[in-house]
Amino acid sequence: MRAGHFRESGTAPWKEQREQIIPRQHASMTIFSVRHITSYRYLREVEFGEHRLMFRPRDSFDQRLIEASLTTYPEDSQVRWIHDVFGNCVALVDISRPAAELHFETWITLDHTPQVALDLRVDDDALTYPFAYHHEELPDLMPAMQRHYPDPADEVGRWARQFLRHGQTTETGHLLMTLCYAIRESFAYARRLEHGTQTPIQTLQRRSGTCRDFALLMMEAARALGLAARFVTGYVYVPDRDGSTVLGGGSTHAWCQIYLPGAGWTEFDPTNGIVGNRDLIRVAVARDPRQAVPLSGSYDGDGKDFDSMTVQVNVTTRQSG
């Protein structure tokens, strides 16, 4: 992927939608800014179907949106917003006319308060594994507890159970952190040009994958242990790239959440070995990765009409308060 802007020669006819949100004052918060550019190029003008973008962060106690903007090309594309079944904000873009280039640029600014593993307050009944979810929560958690991918030989389940302390007490937090770090240390990260996510068995057998692959593997492993898990898409802050507008080459990031009584939905990033939300900017949550694609859409033409795609992501920060 190549970093840089896309501009139509001699013009800058983008349509921009911008909003300002009054920031919340918070001690020792960090201000993150994310610039995300995606450009598609075609060998001839093509017509476009509706495109769906997930880039607006989920407001919560640990992150609050300050500003968001969406710039599109071709100009005069129509944008409307919806909440999906999980409560994520989704921008629906109707492209105004045929074009040989399609461009989306998003900016977000938010304040972010790190929550680390030591801050988690798990209920006493759930401190050790196994434990049972409360009967009032079970109907809502059940879809996130069920296995979603075929595993005839229970390979993922057997892999997950190796981290149990047989014959002695297994601490829930230790189990999940070990599972998260095992993926970080034992699997090789490999970027992939193909769209989609590997099945958990494929990731387990290949011992390599992308962040989405690793998140899904941890989700299915947790589900094999009877825990509720869901997928998260968003961005990750990398200190070595802070302040740079050219060291892009990045993309969106993915991790997972496990539901722990007393602590709620807790972040686990097996790609980077992060437990808690440190450096993680949450945009959308879903039961399955296919429900949380950052950018999706279609065009009317042949496969040979597509030329190239470039992506640039920059996450920068400043301290405040």
VOPAVEX-896104 format. One line per 4 residues: number of its first residue (from 0); for each residue y, z, x negated of C-alpha. Coordinates in pm, 1 decimal. Each point is the difference from the previous one (the first is absolute). Layout:
REM VOPAVEX-896104
NUM) Y,Z,X; ... $
This chain:
REM VOPAVEX-896104
0) 0.0,0.0,0.0; 343.5,-83.0,-126.6; 296.4,230.7,38.1; 334.9,-130.4,117.6 $
4) 211.4,-105.5,295.0; -46.9,-301.2,219.4; 312.0,-187.9,102.2; 34.7,-338.2,166.6 $
8) 202.9,-209.2,-241.7; 373.3,34.0,60.0; -30.2,225.6,304.1; -85.6,352.1,98.1 $
12) -75.9,-42.5,372.0; -206.6,312.5,54.4; 18.9,208.0,312.6; 29.8,371.2,-72.1 $
16) -71.8,290.6,233.3; 127.7,332.1,-129.3; 21.3,349.7,134.8; 144.8,326.1,-127.7 $
20) -161.3,334.9,68.2; 173.6,330.7,-65.6; -193.9,166.8,-282.3; -144.3,348.2,30.4 $
24) 112.1,248.0,-260.4; -292.4,145.6,-192.7; -17.2,201.3,-318.3; -158.6,-168.0,-304.0 $
28) -76.5,-319.4,184.0; -45.4,-334.5,-169.8; 166.4,-316.7,124.7; -228.8,-303.9,-20.5 $
32) 114.5,-360.1,38.3; -250.9,-278.9,51.2; 74.2,-368.3,-25.0; -285.6,-227.1,110.8 $
36) 24.7,-380.8,-17.8; -267.2,-242.8,119.4; 47.3,-377.0,-18.0; -233.6,-277.1,118.4 $
40) 37.7,-362.5,-105.1; -153.2,-307.1,161.7; -27.4,-363.9,-109.0; 165.8,-113.9,322.2 $
44) 183.2,154.0,292.9; -236.6,189.3,230.3; 41.6,189.8,324.6; -63.2,373.9,1.5 $
48) -163.6,236.3,241.5; 114.7,356.1,52.0; -0.2,220.5,-311.1; -58.6,375.6,0.5 $
52) 158.1,226.6,-260.8; -70.7,366.0,-69.3; 263.7,132.2,-237.9; 195.8,271.6,184.0 $
56) -122.8,345.9,-114.0; -133.0,253.7,246.2; 256.8,277.4,45.8; -147.0,342.4,-59.4 $
60) 75.7,343.3,-147.7; -71.4,-132.6,-350.7; 181.4,-333.5,17.9; 298.9,-115.9,202.8 $
64) 142.8,-349.8,22.3; 363.8,-35.0,-104.5; 46.9,-377.1,12.4; -210.6,-307.6,73.5 $
68) 71.7,-370.9,-6.5; -194.9,-320.6,56.1; 118.1,-337.7,-123.4; -177.8,-319.1,108.5 $
72) 7.9,-367.6,-81.9; 13.6,-238.5,190.8; 318.6,132.2,149.9; 31.9,107.9,363.9 $
76) -358.7,117.5,19.7; -39.9,243.3,287.4; -114.3,355.7,-79.0; -121.2,259.5,246.5 $
80) -160.2,338.4,-57.4; -300.2,170.4,155.0; -211.9,309.1,-57.7; -368.5,-82.0,-38.8 $
84) -288.8,208.8,130.7; 33.3,239.1,-296.1; 375.8,44.7,38.6; 85.8,-220.7,-298.7 $
88) 319.9,-204.8,9.5; -76.9,-372.7,-3.9; 258.7,-278.1,-32.9; -97.4,-317.3,187.3 $
92) 175.8,-307.8,-139.8; 21.1,-331.2,184.7; 89.0,-267.2,-257.4; 287.0,-214.3,129.9 $
96) -98.7,-342.4,-131.8; -243.7,-193.0,-223.4; 56.4,47.0,-372.8; -160.5,-57.3,-336.5 $
100) 78.5,356.1,-107.5; -33.5,335.3,173.9; 162.7,312.2,-137.4; 10.3,367.9,90.5 $
104) 200.6,263.3,-185.4; -4.2,364.6,105.9; 191.7,299.0,-130.8; -65.7,360.8,90.4 $
108) 162.3,321.7,-119.0; -144.8,338.5,88.1; 0.0,361.7,-107.1; -337.4,130.5,-107.4 $
112) -130.2,353.7,-50.3; -317.8,28.8,-209.1; -290.3,192.8,151.1; -263.5,84.8,-260.1 $
116) -356.8,119.8,36.2; 93.1,361.7,-77.3; 222.6,4.5,309.5; -290.0,-76.9,235.3 $
120) -90.9,284.3,231.6; -342.1,-74.2,137.0; -135.9,224.3,275.6; -243.0,263.6,-123.3 $
124) -284.4,-153.5,201.4; 48.2,-332.9,-180.7; 35.1,130.2,-355.1; -366.6,-68.5,-64.3 $
128) -209.2,-302.4,93.2; -149.2,-65.9,247.4; 234.5,106.8,277.4; 59.1,-104.7,361.3 $
132) 319.7,-139.4,148.1; 141.2,182.1,301.2; -139.9,-129.2,328.0; 351.9,-79.9,128.1 $
136) 63.6,-230.2,-298.3; -337.2,-172.6,-0.9; 75.3,-266.1,267.5; 300.2,-119.1,-201.5 $
140) -170.5,25.6,-338.4; -328.8,-161.3,101.3; 107.5,-365.6,-58.8; 109.2,99.4,-352.4 $
144) -330.7,181.1,-64.4; -231.3,-287.4,91.1; -133.4,-232.3,-271.8; 157.2,-344.8,34.1 $
148) -208.5,-209.1,-241.0; -377.9,-63.2,-6.7; -186.7,206.7,-258.7; -370.5,-44.2,78.9 $
152) -122.0,189.7,-306.4; 276.7,261.8,23.2; 120.7,-92.0,-350.2; 352.3,127.8,62.7 $
156) -132.0,317.9,157.6; -234.7,71.8,-291.6; 281.4,-65.5,-245.8; 229.8,242.6,185.3 $
160) -260.2,275.7,25.8; -49.7,9.9,-376.4; 328.0,192.9,-19.5; -134.1,286.4,212.9 $
164) -94.1,318.3,-183.4; -360.1,35.3,108.3; -119.2,357.2,17.2; 350.6,145.0,-19.2 $
168) 327.9,-5.1,190.5; 187.4,-330.5,6.5; 375.0,44.0,31.5; 146.8,-265.9,228.0 $
172) 305.3,-62.2,-217.1; -207.5,-24.6,-316.8; -239.6,-242.3,168.6; 274.7,-237.8,111.2 $
176) 192.0,17.0,-325.3; -318.5,-70.1,-194.0; -73.5,-296.4,226.1; 353.5,-132.8,-53.1 $
180) -10.0,44.4,-379.8; -349.8,-148.2,-24.9; 129.2,-330.7,136.9; 300.0,16.9,-232.6 $
184) -213.6,61.5,-309.1; -317.4,-197.3,74.2; 128.4,-318.5,164.0; 204.6,-277.5,-161.6 $
188) 316.4,-117.0,171.9; 2.7,-379.2,37.5; 265.3,-198.7,182.0; -139.2,-268.8,223.3 $
192) 159.3,-318.6,133.3; -221.4,-14.6,307.1; 129.1,162.2,317.4; -182.0,281.6,170.9 $
196) -187.5,308.9,-112.1; -343.3,37.1,-154.0; -259.3,189.4,198.7; -68.2,349.8,-135.7 $
200) -347.3,-105.7,-115.0; 147.3,-294.6,-193.0; 247.3,230.3,-174.9; -275.0,251.2,-77.4 $
204) -228.2,-266.6,-144.5; 268.6,-187.2,-195.0; 165.0,320.3,-126.6; 333.9,-176.0,24.1 $
208) 261.2,-89.6,257.7; 358.1,21.5,117.1; 184.2,299.4,140.0; -98.8,-105.5,353.0 $
212) -365.4,-18.5,-106.2; 13.6,346.0,-157.7; 173.6,152.4,302.6; -262.4,-143.9,233.3 $
216) -285.5,123.4,-219.6; 137.5,353.5,3.7; 52.9,-18.0,376.2; -358.3,-103.7,68.1 $
220) -131.6,256.9,-247.9; 196.5,273.5,179.9; -126.8,-126.6,335.1; -355.1,12.2,-133.1 $
224) 65.4,369.8,-62.3; 115.9,45.9,360.7; 374.2,4.0,-76.6; 280.8,-188.5,173.7 $
228) 171.1,-259.0,-219.0; 263.0,-267.7,48.4; 160.8,-276.7,-203.3; 358.6,8.6,-129.4 $
232) 211.3,-288.8,-122.9; 332.7,37.6,-174.4; 146.0,10.6,-351.0; -54.3,200.4,-317.2 $
236) 270.7,103.7,-244.7; -79.6,-83.0,-364.5; 236.8,183.8,-238.3; -40.7,-256.6,-278.7 $
240) 154.8,-265.5,225.5; 284.9,211.8,136.5; 340.9,-161.3,-24.6; -137.8,-348.2,-55.7 $
244) 81.8,-289.9,228.3; -213.6,-244.9,-193.1; -318.8,198.0,-70.3; -131.2,-78.6,343.5 $
248) -328.5,-176.8,14.5; -121.3,282.8,218.3; -116.4,5.0,356.1; -48.0,243.8,280.8 $
252) -226.2,297.0,-61.3; -280.4,158.9,202.0; -170.3,338.2,12.5; -161.8,219.3,264.6 $
256) 45.1,323.7,192.4; -264.8,258.2,84.2; 52.4,239.3,290.7; -31.5,365.8,-106.7 $
260) 43.6,277.9,257.6; 314.0,195.6,-79.0; 127.7,-261.4,-246.3; -14.2,-302.5,231.0 $
264) -18.0,-356.5,-129.1; -7.5,34.2,-378.3; 68.1,-281.7,-249.0; -262.7,-109.9,-252.2 $
268) 75.5,-294.3,-229.7; -325.4,-84.2,-183.0; 162.9,-285.7,-192.2; 234.4,235.6,-184.8 $
272) -178.0,332.8,50.5; 286.1,141.3,207.9; -62.8,282.9,247.5; 300.6,65.8,220.9 $
276) 290.4,-237.7,57.6; 156.1,5.4,-346.8; 144.2,-346.2,-75.4; -152.2,-142.6,321.3 $
280) 219.2,-161.4,266.7; -187.8,-13.2,330.4; 70.6,-306.0,217.7; -293.4,-27.6,241.6 $
284) -327.4,171.0,86.1; -303.2,-154.1,169.4; -367.6,54.4,71.2; -91.5,-307.8,-208.2 $
288) 180.3,-205.6,-269.6; -4.6,-307.9,223.7; 238.0,181.0,235.1; 260.1,67.1,-269.8 $
292) 72.8,-329.9,-174.9; 355.3,16.8,-145.1; 78.5,-365.6,76.0; -199.3,-243.1,209.7 $
296) 66.6,-324.6,186.3; -99.1,-361.7,33.9; 125.0,-354.2,-43.7; -91.0,-328.3,167.7 $
300) -136.4,-235.6,-262.9; -285.9,-76.4,-234.8; -120.1,235.3,-269.1; 115.2,-250.8,-260.8 $
304) 359.6,37.8,125.4; 22.9,346.9,-155.5; 146.1,1.2,-351.9; 56.8,354.3,-125.2 $
308) 99.7,358.2,74.6; 206.8,241.7,-209.5; 39.8,372.7,51.3; 236.9,247.4,-160.9 $
312) 11.5,373.0,68.3; 244.0,239.7,-167.1; -2.9,374.5,69.3; 288.8,194.7,-154.7 $
316) 114.7,357.9,40.7; 276.8,248.3,-49.2; 7.2,376.1,37.3; 216.1,163.2,266.0 $
320) 83.0,342.7,132.2 $
